[in-house]
Amino acid sequence: MKKTTMKSVQLVAVVALAGVALSGCATNNPRDPLEPLNRGIYKFNDVADRAVLKPVAKGYRAVLPTFV
């Protein structure tokens, strides 16, 4: 039982550390000259994913057998 508890504590620690390490990734960086372009591409990709790719994937999953 002690190994399971230790592993869960380690997992929580790793997840917390990853959250802290990645929290700065979404900030505005004044030294990034391509940020406006990157944000525009992200918005396009997000809309394309919701409008086209996700419905196609759902249809694909509905039509094909599960083993595919």
CHARMM-style PDB file with segment names, atoms N, HN, CA, C and O in Angstrom:
ATOM      1  N   MET     1       0.822  -1.193   0.000  1.00  0.00      PROA
ATOM      2  CA  MET     1       0.000   0.000   0.000  1.00  0.00      PROA
ATOM      3  C   MET     1       0.866   1.256   0.000  1.00  0.00      PROA
ATOM      4  O   MET     1       0.470   2.284  -0.551  1.00  0.00      PROA
ATOM      5  N   LYS     2       2.034   1.180   0.609  1.00  0.00      PROA
ATOM      6  HN  LYS     2       2.355   0.345   1.057  1.00  0.00      PROA
ATOM      7  CA  LYS     2       2.893   2.345   0.708  1.00  0.00      PROA
ATOM      8  C   LYS     2       3.454   2.743  -0.649  1.00  0.00      PROA
ATOM      9  O   LYS     2       3.615   3.935  -0.910  1.00  0.00      PROA
ATOM     10  N   LYS     3       3.761   1.781  -1.527  1.00  0.00      PROA
ATOM     11  HN  LYS     3       3.630   0.813  -1.315  1.00  0.00      PROA
ATOM     12  CA  LYS     3       4.269   2.082  -2.856  1.00  0.00      PROA
ATOM     13  C   LYS     3       3.226   2.833  -3.679  1.00  0.00      PROA
ATOM     14  O   LYS     3       3.558   3.773  -4.401  1.00  0.00      PROA
ATOM     15  N   THR     4       1.971   2.417  -3.569  1.00  0.00      PROA
ATOM     16  HN  THR     4       1.701   1.653  -2.983  1.00  0.00      PROA
ATOM     17  CA  THR     4       0.901   3.079  -4.303  1.00  0.00      PROA
ATOM     18  C   THR     4       0.761   4.522  -3.848  1.00  0.00      PROA
ATOM     19  O   THR     4       0.593   5.415  -4.679  1.00  0.00      PROA
ATOM     20  N   THR     5       0.825   4.763  -2.567  1.00  0.00      PROA
ATOM     21  HN  THR     5       0.961   4.037  -1.892  1.00  0.00      PROA
ATOM     22  CA  THR     5       0.714   6.114  -2.043  1.00  0.00      PROA
ATOM     23  C   THR     5       1.887   6.965  -2.500  1.00  0.00      PROA
ATOM     24  O   THR     5       1.704   8.128  -2.859  1.00  0.00      PROA
ATOM     25  N   MET     6       3.076   6.409  -2.492  1.00  0.00      PROA
ATOM     26  HN  MET     6       3.226   5.464  -2.201  1.00  0.00      PROA
ATOM     27  CA  MET     6       4.264   7.140  -2.914  1.00  0.00      PROA
ATOM     28  C   MET     6       4.188   7.480  -4.397  1.00  0.00      PROA
ATOM     29  O   MET     6       4.560   8.582  -4.800  1.00  0.00      PROA
ATOM     30  N   LYS     7       3.709   6.542  -5.213  1.00  0.00      PROA
ATOM     31  HN  LYS     7       3.407   5.647  -4.886  1.00  0.00      PROA
ATOM     32  CA  LYS     7       3.578   6.800  -6.643  1.00  0.00      PROA
ATOM     33  C   LYS     7       2.556   7.887  -6.904  1.00  0.00      PROA
ATOM     34  O   LYS     7       2.761   8.726  -7.781  1.00  0.00      PROA
ATOM     35  N   SER     8       1.458   7.891  -6.163  1.00  0.00      PROA
ATOM     36  HN  SER     8       1.291   7.209  -5.450  1.00  0.00      PROA
ATOM     37  CA  SER     8       0.449   8.920  -6.377  1.00  0.00      PROA
ATOM     38  C   SER     8       0.969  10.288  -5.950  1.00  0.00      PROA
ATOM     39  O   SER     8       0.645  11.294  -6.581  1.00  0.00      PROA
ATOM     40  N   VAL     9       1.759  10.340  -4.904  1.00  0.00      PROA
ATOM     41  HN  VAL     9       2.022   9.523  -4.391  1.00  0.00      PROA
ATOM     42  CA  VAL     9       2.361  11.610  -4.482  1.00  0.00      PROA
ATOM     43  C   VAL     9       3.341  12.101  -5.536  1.00  0.00      PROA
ATOM     44  O   VAL     9       3.387  13.293  -5.839  1.00  0.00      PROA
ATOM     45  N   GLN    10       4.120  11.190  -6.090  1.00  0.00      PROA
ATOM     46  HN  GLN    10       4.083  10.222  -5.843  1.00  0.00      PROA
ATOM     47  CA  GLN    10       5.065  11.564  -7.136  1.00  0.00      PROA
ATOM     48  C   GLN    10       4.323  12.057  -8.378  1.00  0.00      PROA
ATOM     49  O   GLN    10       4.747  13.025  -9.010  1.00  0.00      PROA
ATOM     50  N   LEU    11       3.235  11.406  -8.724  1.00  0.00      PROA
ATOM     51  HN  LEU    11       2.891  10.620  -8.211  1.00  0.00      PROA
ATOM     52  CA  LEU    11       2.444  11.818  -9.884  1.00  0.00      PROA
ATOM     53  C   LEU    11       1.874  13.213  -9.680  1.00  0.00      PROA
ATOM     54  O   LEU    11       1.914  14.037 -10.594  1.00  0.00      PROA
ATOM     55  N   VAL    12       1.353  13.484  -8.513  1.00  0.00      PROA
ATOM     56  HN  VAL    12       1.320  12.814  -7.770  1.00  0.00      PROA
ATOM     57  CA  VAL    12       0.825  14.811  -8.216  1.00  0.00      PROA
ATOM     58  C   VAL    12       1.936  15.852  -8.292  1.00  0.00      PROA
ATOM     59  O   VAL    12       1.724  16.949  -8.807  1.00  0.00      PROA
ATOM     60  N   ALA    13       3.098  15.522  -7.790  1.00  0.00      PROA
ATOM     61  HN  ALA    13       3.271  14.630  -7.371  1.00  0.00      PROA
ATOM     62  CA  ALA    13       4.227  16.452  -7.833  1.00  0.00      PROA
ATOM     63  C   ALA    13       4.648  16.740  -9.264  1.00  0.00      PROA
ATOM     64  O   ALA    13       4.932  17.889  -9.605  1.00  0.00      PROA
ATOM     65  N   VAL    14       4.693  15.717 -10.105  1.00  0.00      PROA
ATOM     66  HN  VAL    14       4.462  14.785  -9.828  1.00  0.00      PROA
ATOM     67  CA  VAL    14       5.090  15.900 -11.507  1.00  0.00      PROA
ATOM     68  C   VAL    14       4.061  16.750 -12.238  1.00  0.00      PROA
ATOM     69  O   VAL    14       4.428  17.644 -13.000  1.00  0.00      PROA
ATOM     70  N   VAL    15       2.788  16.485 -12.016  1.00  0.00      PROA
ATOM     71  HN  VAL    15       2.490  15.758 -11.396  1.00  0.00      PROA
ATOM     72  CA  VAL    15       1.732  17.263 -12.668  1.00  0.00      PROA
ATOM     73  C   VAL    15       1.786  18.717 -12.210  1.00  0.00      PROA
ATOM     74  O   VAL    15       1.646  19.624 -13.031  1.00  0.00      PROA
ATOM     75  N   ALA    16       1.982  18.952 -10.934  1.00  0.00      PROA
ATOM     76  HN  ALA    16       2.095  18.215 -10.267  1.00  0.00      PROA
ATOM     77  CA  ALA    16       2.076  20.312 -10.418  1.00  0.00      PROA
ATOM     78  C   ALA    16       3.282  21.041 -11.002  1.00  0.00      PROA
ATOM     79  O   ALA    16       3.179  22.208 -11.379  1.00  0.00      PROA
ATOM     80  N   LEU    17       4.402  20.373 -11.075  1.00  0.00      PROA
ATOM     81  HN  LEU    17       4.485  19.425 -10.768  1.00  0.00      PROA
ATOM     82  CA  LEU    17       5.606  20.969 -11.635  1.00  0.00      PROA
ATOM     83  C   LEU    17       5.421  21.289 -13.113  1.00  0.00      PROA
ATOM     84  O   LEU    17       5.849  22.345 -13.577  1.00  0.00      PROA
ATOM     85  N   ALA    18       4.790  20.389 -13.851  1.00  0.00      PROA
ATOM     86  HN  ALA    18       4.442  19.531 -13.474  1.00  0.00      PROA
ATOM     87  CA  ALA    18       4.524  20.641 -15.270  1.00  0.00      PROA
ATOM     88  C   ALA    18       3.591  21.836 -15.437  1.00  0.00      PROA
ATOM     89  O   ALA    18       3.783  22.649 -16.341  1.00  0.00      PROA
ATOM     90  N   GLY    19       2.600  21.948 -14.589  1.00  0.00      PROA
ATOM     91  HN  GLY    19       2.444  21.288 -13.854  1.00  0.00      PROA
ATOM     92  CA  GLY    19       1.689  23.088 -14.653  1.00  0.00      PROA
ATOM     93  C   GLY    19       2.407  24.402 -14.412  1.00  0.00      PROA
ATOM     94  O   GLY    19       2.151  25.385 -15.107  1.00  0.00      PROA
ATOM     95  N   VAL    20       3.291  24.429 -13.450  1.00  0.00      PROA
ATOM     96  HN  VAL    20       3.499  23.630 -12.885  1.00  0.00      PROA
ATOM     97  CA  VAL    20       4.065  25.635 -13.172  1.00  0.00      PROA
ATOM     98  C   VAL    20       5.012  25.950 -14.330  1.00  0.00      PROA
ATOM     99  O   VAL    20       5.159  27.108 -14.721  1.00  0.00      PROA
ATOM    100  N   ALA    21       5.644  24.929 -14.870  1.00  0.00      PROA
ATOM    101  HN  ALA    21       5.525  23.988 -14.553  1.00  0.00      PROA
ATOM    102  CA  ALA    21       6.606  25.138 -15.955  1.00  0.00      PROA
ATOM    103  C   ALA    21       5.926  25.634 -17.227  1.00  0.00      PROA
ATOM    104  O   ALA    21       6.497  26.443 -17.958  1.00  0.00      PROA
ATOM    105  N   LEU    22       4.728  25.161 -17.495  1.00  0.00      PROA
ATOM    106  HN  LEU    22       4.264  24.504 -16.902  1.00  0.00      PROA
ATOM    107  CA  LEU    22       4.037  25.526 -18.724  1.00  0.00      PROA
ATOM    108  C   LEU    22       3.150  26.760 -18.586  1.00  0.00      PROA
ATOM    109  O   LEU    22       2.604  27.230 -19.584  1.00  0.00      PROA
ATOM    110  N   SER    23       2.997  27.284 -17.407  1.00  0.00      PROA
ATOM    111  HN  SER    23       3.442  26.902 -16.596  1.00  0.00      PROA
ATOM    112  CA  SER    23       2.096  28.414 -17.212  1.00  0.00      PROA
ATOM    113  C   SER    23       2.586  29.679 -17.905  1.00  0.00      PROA
ATOM    114  O   SER    23       1.771  30.546 -18.222  1.00  0.00      PROA
ATOM    115  N   GLY    24       3.863  29.816 -18.148  1.00  0.00      PROA
ATOM    116  HN  GLY    24       4.525  29.112 -17.891  1.00  0.00      PROA
ATOM    117  CA  GLY    24       4.390  30.998 -18.805  1.00  0.00      PROA
ATOM    118  C   GLY    24       4.318  30.946 -20.316  1.00  0.00      PROA
ATOM    119  O   GLY    24       4.686  31.922 -20.970  1.00  0.00      PROA
ATOM    120  N   CYS    25       3.864  29.860 -20.894  1.00  0.00      PROA
ATOM    121  HN  CYS    25       3.565  29.068 -20.363  1.00  0.00      PROA
ATOM    122  CA  CYS    25       3.854  29.713 -22.345  1.00  0.00      PROA
ATOM    123  C   CYS    25       2.803  30.568 -23.036  1.00  0.00      PROA
ATOM    124  O   CYS    25       2.935  30.849 -24.227  1.00  0.00      PROA
ATOM    125  N   ALA    26       1.771  30.986 -22.327  1.00  0.00      PROA
ATOM    126  HN  ALA    26       1.664  30.757 -21.359  1.00  0.00      PROA
ATOM    127  CA  ALA    26       0.673  31.713 -22.954  1.00  0.00      PROA
ATOM    128  C   ALA    26       0.792  33.223 -22.757  1.00  0.00      PROA
ATOM    129  O   ALA    26      -0.166  33.951 -23.015  1.00  0.00      PROA
ATOM    130  N   THR    27       1.920  33.692 -22.317  1.00  0.00      PROA
ATOM    131  HN  THR    27       2.698  33.101 -22.108  1.00  0.00      PROA
ATOM    132  CA  THR    27       2.072  35.125 -22.096  1.00  0.00      PROA
ATOM    133  C   THR    27       2.490  35.828 -23.381  1.00  0.00      PROA
ATOM    134  O   THR    27       3.027  35.205 -24.297  1.00  0.00      PROA
ATOM    135  N   ASN    28       2.239  37.123 -23.437  1.00  0.00      PROA
ATOM    136  HN  ASN    28       1.802  37.629 -22.693  1.00  0.00      PROA
ATOM    137  CA  ASN    28       2.674  37.916 -24.589  1.00  0.00      PROA
ATOM    138  C   ASN    28       4.170  38.183 -24.475  1.00  0.00      PROA
ATOM    139  O   ASN    28       4.659  38.636 -23.440  1.00  0.00      PROA
ATOM    140  N   ASN    29       4.872  37.901 -25.536  1.00  0.00      PROA
ATOM    141  HN  ASN    29       4.475  37.533 -26.377  1.00  0.00      PROA
ATOM    142  CA  ASN    29       6.310  38.106 -25.554  1.00  0.00      PROA
ATOM    143  C   ASN    29       6.603  39.284 -26.483  1.00  0.00      PROA
ATOM    144  O   ASN    29       6.411  39.161 -27.692  1.00  0.00      PROA
ATOM    145  N   PRO    30       7.055  40.402 -25.964  1.00  0.00      PROA
ATOM    146  CA  PRO    30       7.308  41.556 -26.820  1.00  0.00      PROA
ATOM    147  C   PRO    30       8.450  41.339 -27.809  1.00  0.00      PROA
ATOM    148  O   PRO    30       8.592  42.115 -28.755  1.00  0.00      PROA
ATOM    149  N   ARG    31       9.259  40.314 -27.617  1.00  0.00      PROA
ATOM    150  HN  ARG    31       9.143  39.684 -26.850  1.00  0.00      PROA
ATOM    151  CA  ARG    31      10.387  40.040 -28.517  1.00  0.00      PROA
ATOM    152  C   ARG    31       9.997  39.099 -29.657  1.00  0.00      PROA
ATOM    153  O   ARG    31      10.851  38.742 -30.468  1.00  0.00      PROA
ATOM    154  N   ASP    32       8.731  38.689 -29.737  1.00  0.00      PROA
ATOM    155  HN  ASP    32       8.037  38.980 -29.078  1.00  0.00      PROA
ATOM    156  CA  ASP    32       8.303  37.763 -30.787  1.00  0.00      PROA
ATOM    157  C   ASP    32       7.636  38.552 -31.911  1.00  0.00      PROA
ATOM    158  O   ASP    32       6.464  38.912 -31.795  1.00  0.00      PROA
ATOM    159  N   PRO    33       8.352  38.824 -32.984  1.00  0.00      PROA
ATOM    160  CA  PRO    33       7.784  39.620 -34.063  1.00  0.00      PROA
ATOM    161  C   PRO    33       6.699  38.874 -34.852  1.00  0.00      PROA
ATOM    162  O   PRO    33       5.920  39.505 -35.566  1.00  0.00      PROA
ATOM    163  N   LEU    34       6.640  37.567 -34.736  1.00  0.00      PROA
ATOM    164  HN  LEU    34       7.273  37.054 -34.156  1.00  0.00      PROA
ATOM    165  CA  LEU    34       5.660  36.789 -35.481  1.00  0.00      PROA
ATOM    166  C   LEU    34       4.410  36.450 -34.670  1.00  0.00      PROA
ATOM    167  O   LEU    34       3.568  35.680 -35.132  1.00  0.00      PROA
ATOM    168  N   GLU    35       4.278  37.013 -33.474  1.00  0.00      PROA
ATOM    169  HN  GLU    35       4.962  37.639 -33.099  1.00  0.00      PROA
ATOM    170  CA  GLU    35       3.136  36.687 -32.624  1.00  0.00      PROA
ATOM    171  C   GLU    35       1.798  36.971 -33.309  1.00  0.00      PROA
ATOM    172  O   GLU    35       0.913  36.118 -33.248  1.00  0.00      PROA
ATOM    173  N   PRO    36       1.603  38.128 -33.961  1.00  0.00      PROA
ATOM    174  CA  PRO    36       0.310  38.354 -34.618  1.00  0.00      PROA
ATOM    175  C   PRO    36       0.008  37.299 -35.696  1.00  0.00      PROA
ATOM    176  O   PRO    36      -1.130  36.847 -35.819  1.00  0.00      PROA
ATOM    177  N   LEU    37       1.005  36.919 -36.456  1.00  0.00      PROA
ATOM    178  HN  LEU    37       1.929  37.287 -36.357  1.00  0.00      PROA
ATOM    179  CA  LEU    37       0.825  35.882 -37.470  1.00  0.00      PROA
ATOM    180  C   LEU    37       0.470  34.547 -36.818  1.00  0.00      PROA
ATOM    181  O   LEU    37      -0.436  33.850 -37.274  1.00  0.00      PROA
ATOM    182  N   ASN    38       1.177  34.200 -35.766  1.00  0.00      PROA
ATOM    183  HN  ASN    38       1.913  34.766 -35.396  1.00  0.00      PROA
ATOM    184  CA  ASN    38       0.920  32.937 -35.068  1.00  0.00      PROA
ATOM    185  C   ASN    38      -0.493  32.900 -34.501  1.00  0.00      PROA
ATOM    186  O   ASN    38      -1.170  31.874 -34.575  1.00  0.00      PROA
ATOM    187  N   ARG    39      -0.934  34.015 -33.938  1.00  0.00      PROA
ATOM    188  HN  ARG    39      -0.384  34.848 -33.878  1.00  0.00      PROA
ATOM    189  CA  ARG    39      -2.292  34.062 -33.378  1.00  0.00      PROA
ATOM    190  C   ARG    39      -3.340  33.924 -34.476  1.00  0.00      PROA
ATOM    191  O   ARG    39      -4.359  33.262 -34.277  1.00  0.00      PROA
ATOM    192  N   GLY    40      -3.103  34.542 -35.631  1.00  0.00      PROA
ATOM    193  HN  GLY    40      -2.275  35.080 -35.792  1.00  0.00      PROA
ATOM    194  CA  GLY    40      -4.025  34.421 -36.754  1.00  0.00      PROA
ATOM    195  C   GLY    40      -4.101  32.999 -37.277  1.00  0.00      PROA
ATOM    196  O   GLY    40      -5.187  32.497 -37.568  1.00  0.00      PROA
ATOM    197  N   ILE    41      -2.961  32.351 -37.395  1.00  0.00      PROA
ATOM    198  HN  ILE    41      -2.079  32.759 -37.158  1.00  0.00      PROA
ATOM    199  CA  ILE    41      -2.929  30.963 -37.851  1.00  0.00      PROA
ATOM    200  C   ILE    41      -3.628  30.059 -36.844  1.00  0.00      PROA
ATOM    201  O   ILE    41      -4.342  29.133 -37.227  1.00  0.00      PROA
ATOM    202  N   TYR    42      -3.424  30.324 -35.564  1.00  0.00      PROA
ATOM    203  HN  TYR    42      -2.844  31.076 -35.252  1.00  0.00      PROA
ATOM    204  CA  TYR    42      -4.094  29.529 -34.537  1.00  0.00      PROA
ATOM    205  C   TYR    42      -5.607  29.676 -34.641  1.00  0.00      PROA
ATOM    206  O   TYR    42      -6.331  28.682 -34.582  1.00  0.00      PROA
ATOM    207  N   LYS    43      -6.088  30.898 -34.794  1.00  0.00      PROA
ATOM    208  HN  LYS    43      -5.500  31.706 -34.842  1.00  0.00      PROA
ATOM    209  CA  LYS    43      -7.536  31.120 -34.902  1.00  0.00      PROA
ATOM    210  C   LYS    43      -8.102  30.399 -36.120  1.00  0.00      PROA
ATOM    211  O   LYS    43      -9.157  29.770 -36.033  1.00  0.00      PROA
ATOM    212  N   PHE    44      -7.403  30.486 -37.264  1.00  0.00      PROA
ATOM    213  HN  PHE    44      -6.547  30.997 -37.334  1.00  0.00      PROA
ATOM    214  CA  PHE    44      -7.855  29.786 -38.467  1.00  0.00      PROA
ATOM    215  C   PHE    44      -7.916  28.286 -38.224  1.00  0.00      PROA
ATOM    216  O   PHE    44      -8.912  27.644 -38.558  1.00  0.00      PROA
ATOM    217  N   ASN    45      -6.862  27.721 -37.645  1.00  0.00      PROA
ATOM    218  HN  ASN    45      -6.053  28.242 -37.373  1.00  0.00      PROA
ATOM    219  CA  ASN    45      -6.817  26.286 -37.390  1.00  0.00      PROA
ATOM    220  C   ASN    45      -7.910  25.853 -36.428  1.00  0.00      PROA
ATOM    221  O   ASN    45      -8.487  24.777 -36.586  1.00  0.00      PROA
ATOM    222  N   ASP    46      -8.196  26.681 -35.436  1.00  0.00      PROA
ATOM    223  HN  ASP    46      -7.728  27.555 -35.309  1.00  0.00      PROA
ATOM    224  CA  ASP    46      -9.233  26.359 -34.461  1.00  0.00      PROA
ATOM    225  C   ASP    46     -10.607  26.320 -35.137  1.00  0.00      PROA
ATOM    226  O   ASP    46     -11.396  25.406 -34.899  1.00  0.00      PROA
ATOM    227  N   VAL    47     -10.886  27.317 -35.978  1.00  0.00      PROA
ATOM    228  HN  VAL    47     -10.245  28.060 -36.172  1.00  0.00      PROA
ATOM    229  CA  VAL    47     -12.168  27.351 -36.685  1.00  0.00      PROA
ATOM    230  C   VAL    47     -12.261  26.180 -37.667  1.00  0.00      PROA
ATOM    231  O   VAL    47     -13.301  25.526 -37.748  1.00  0.00      PROA
ATOM    232  N   ALA    48     -11.202  25.915 -38.401  1.00  0.00      PROA
ATOM    233  HN  ALA    48     -10.358  26.446 -38.335  1.00  0.00      PROA
ATOM    234  CA  ALA    48     -11.207  24.805 -39.353  1.00  0.00      PROA
ATOM    235  C   ALA    48     -11.412  23.474 -38.635  1.00  0.00      PROA
ATOM    236  O   ALA    48     -12.110  22.596 -39.143  1.00  0.00      PROA
ATOM    237  N   ASP    49     -10.817  23.323 -37.477  1.00  0.00      PROA
ATOM    238  HN  ASP    49     -10.249  24.036 -37.065  1.00  0.00      PROA
ATOM    239  CA  ASP    49     -10.974  22.090 -36.722  1.00  0.00      PROA
ATOM    240  C   ASP    49     -12.422  21.904 -36.294  1.00  0.00      PROA
ATOM    241  O   ASP    49     -12.974  20.812 -36.430  1.00  0.00      PROA
ATOM    242  N   ARG    50     -13.034  22.951 -35.782  1.00  0.00      PROA
ATOM    243  HN  ARG    50     -12.585  23.838 -35.672  1.00  0.00      PROA
ATOM    244  CA  ARG    50     -14.412  22.841 -35.305  1.00  0.00      PROA
ATOM    245  C   ARG    50     -15.404  22.681 -36.446  1.00  0.00      PROA
ATOM    246  O   ARG    50     -16.360  21.915 -36.324  1.00  0.00      PROA
ATOM    247  N   ALA    51     -15.197  23.387 -37.553  1.00  0.00      PROA
ATOM    248  HN  ALA    51     -14.420  24.009 -37.653  1.00  0.00      PROA
ATOM    249  CA  ALA    51     -16.170  23.403 -38.639  1.00  0.00      PROA
ATOM    250  C   ALA    51     -16.020  22.234 -39.607  1.00  0.00      PROA
ATOM    251  O   ALA    51     -17.018  21.766 -40.154  1.00  0.00      PROA
ATOM    252  N   VAL    52     -14.801  21.752 -39.831  1.00  0.00      PROA
ATOM    253  HN  VAL    52     -13.990  22.132 -39.386  1.00  0.00      PROA
ATOM    254  CA  VAL    52     -14.583  20.744 -40.870  1.00  0.00      PROA
ATOM    255  C   VAL    52     -14.017  19.444 -40.301  1.00  0.00      PROA
ATOM    256  O   VAL    52     -14.620  18.382 -40.458  1.00  0.00      PROA
ATOM    257  N   LEU    53     -12.894  19.523 -39.658  1.00  0.00      PROA
ATOM    258  HN  LEU    53     -12.404  20.386 -39.531  1.00  0.00      PROA
ATOM    259  CA  LEU    53     -12.170  18.311 -39.280  1.00  0.00      PROA
ATOM    260  C   LEU    53     -12.904  17.465 -38.235  1.00  0.00      PROA
ATOM    261  O   LEU    53     -12.934  16.238 -38.337  1.00  0.00      PROA
ATOM    262  N   LYS    54     -13.488  18.113 -37.244  1.00  0.00      PROA
ATOM    263  HN  LYS    54     -13.464  19.109 -37.161  1.00  0.00      PROA
ATOM    264  CA  LYS    54     -14.175  17.361 -36.206  1.00  0.00      PROA
ATOM    265  C   LYS    54     -15.413  16.636 -36.749  1.00  0.00      PROA
ATOM    266  O   LYS    54     -15.592  15.456 -36.448  1.00  0.00      PROA
ATOM    267  N   PRO    55     -16.283  17.302 -37.546  1.00  0.00      PROA
ATOM    268  CA  PRO    55     -17.414  16.560 -38.121  1.00  0.00      PROA
ATOM    269  C   PRO    55     -16.976  15.415 -39.045  1.00  0.00      PROA
ATOM    270  O   PRO    55     -17.598  14.353 -39.049  1.00  0.00      PROA
ATOM    271  N   VAL    56     -15.923  15.625 -39.815  1.00  0.00      PROA
ATOM    272  HN  VAL    56     -15.418  16.488 -39.812  1.00  0.00      PROA
ATOM    273  CA  VAL    56     -15.429  14.559 -40.690  1.00  0.00      PROA
ATOM    274  C   VAL    56     -14.941  13.382 -39.849  1.00  0.00      PROA
ATOM    275  O   VAL    56     -15.214  12.229 -40.180  1.00  0.00      PROA
ATOM    276  N   ALA    57     -14.232  13.664 -38.778  1.00  0.00      PROA
ATOM    277  HN  ALA    57     -14.011  14.601 -38.508  1.00  0.00      PROA
ATOM    278  CA  ALA    57     -13.729  12.601 -37.905  1.00  0.00      PROA
ATOM    279  C   ALA    57     -14.878  11.841 -37.245  1.00  0.00      PROA
ATOM    280  O   ALA    57     -14.814  10.620 -37.109  1.00  0.00      PROA
ATOM    281  N   LYS    58     -15.923  12.552 -36.835  1.00  0.00      PROA
ATOM    282  HN  LYS    58     -15.975  13.544 -36.945  1.00  0.00      PROA
ATOM    283  CA  LYS    58     -17.081  11.875 -36.235  1.00  0.00      PROA
ATOM    284  C   LYS    58     -17.776  10.982 -37.255  1.00  0.00      PROA
ATOM    285  O   LYS    58     -18.167   9.859 -36.937  1.00  0.00      PROA
ATOM    286  N   GLY    59     -17.930  11.479 -38.483  1.00  0.00      PROA
ATOM    287  HN  GLY    59     -17.612  12.391 -38.741  1.00  0.00      PROA
ATOM    288  CA  GLY    59     -18.539  10.660 -39.531  1.00  0.00      PROA
ATOM    289  C   GLY    59     -17.693   9.444 -39.848  1.00  0.00      PROA
ATOM    290  O   GLY    59     -18.223   8.347 -40.027  1.00  0.00      PROA
ATOM    291  N   TYR    60     -16.411   9.624 -39.919  1.00  0.00      PROA
ATOM    292  HN  TYR    60     -15.981  10.515 -39.773  1.00  0.00      PROA
ATOM    293  CA  TYR    60     -15.462   8.539 -40.174  1.00  0.00      PROA
ATOM    294  C   TYR    60     -15.595   7.467 -39.100  1.00  0.00      PROA
ATOM    295  O   TYR    60     -15.618   6.272 -39.394  1.00  0.00      PROA
ATOM    296  N   ARG    61     -15.681   7.912 -37.858  1.00  0.00      PROA
ATOM    297  HN  ARG    61     -15.663   8.883 -37.618  1.00  0.00      PROA
ATOM    298  CA  ARG    61     -15.789   6.977 -36.735  1.00  0.00      PROA
ATOM    299  C   ARG    61     -17.130   6.251 -36.764  1.00  0.00      PROA
ATOM    300  O   ARG    61     -17.200   5.074 -36.409  1.00  0.00      PROA
ATOM    301  N   ALA    62     -18.204   6.942 -37.186  1.00  0.00      PROA
ATOM    302  HN  ALA    62     -18.147   7.897 -37.474  1.00  0.00      PROA
ATOM    303  CA  ALA    62     -19.525   6.335 -37.218  1.00  0.00      PROA
ATOM    304  C   ALA    62     -19.667   5.304 -38.333  1.00  0.00      PROA
ATOM    305  O   ALA    62     -20.389   4.320 -38.177  1.00  0.00      PROA
ATOM    306  N   VAL    63     -18.983   5.522 -39.458  1.00  0.00      PROA
ATOM    307  HN  VAL    63     -18.396   6.322 -39.584  1.00  0.00      PROA
ATOM    308  CA  VAL    63     -19.156   4.663 -40.631  1.00  0.00      PROA
ATOM    309  C   VAL    63     -18.263   3.425 -40.589  1.00  0.00      PROA
ATOM    310  O   VAL    63     -18.702   2.335 -40.956  1.00  0.00      PROA
ATOM    311  N   LEU    64     -17.045   3.577 -40.157  1.00  0.00      PROA
ATOM    312  HN  LEU    64     -16.688   4.462 -39.859  1.00  0.00      PROA
ATOM    313  CA  LEU    64     -16.103   2.456 -40.197  1.00  0.00      PROA
ATOM    314  C   LEU    64     -16.274   1.508 -39.022  1.00  0.00      PROA
ATOM    315  O   LEU    64     -16.719   1.920 -37.951  1.00  0.00      PROA
ATOM    316  N   PRO    65     -15.927   0.250 -39.213  1.00  0.00      PROA
ATOM    317  CA  PRO    65     -15.959  -0.701 -38.103  1.00  0.00      PROA
ATOM    318  C   PRO    65     -14.930  -0.309 -37.024  1.00  0.00      PROA
ATOM    319  O   PRO    65     -13.964   0.402 -37.301  1.00  0.00      PROA
ATOM    320  N   THR    66     -15.155  -0.778 -35.822  1.00  0.00      PROA
ATOM    321  HN  THR    66     -15.940  -1.355 -35.597  1.00  0.00      PROA
ATOM    322  CA  THR    66     -14.300  -0.373 -34.706  1.00  0.00      PROA
ATOM    323  C   THR    66     -12.866  -0.842 -34.845  1.00  0.00      PROA
ATOM    324  O   THR    66     -11.963  -0.172 -34.343  1.00  0.00      PROA
ATOM    325  N   PHE    67     -12.615  -1.976 -35.512  1.00  0.00      PROA
ATOM    326  HN  PHE    67     -13.348  -2.520 -35.920  1.00  0.00      PROA
ATOM    327  CA  PHE    67     -11.251  -2.468 -35.617  1.00  0.00      PROA
ATOM    328  C   PHE    67     -10.381  -1.621 -36.547  1.00  0.00      PROA
ATOM    329  O   PHE    67      -9.156  -1.735 -36.520  1.00  0.00      PROA
ATOM    330  N   VAL    68     -11.002  -0.778 -37.365  1.00  0.00      PROA
ATOM    331  HN  VAL    68     -11.997  -0.685 -37.387  1.00  0.00      PROA
ATOM    332  CA  VAL    68     -10.236   0.081 -38.260  1.00  0.00      PROA
ATOM    333  C   VAL    68      -9.780   1.263 -37.466  1.00  0.00      PROA
ATOM    334  OT1 VAL    68      -9.107   2.144 -38.001  1.00  0.00      PROA
TER     335      VAL     68
END
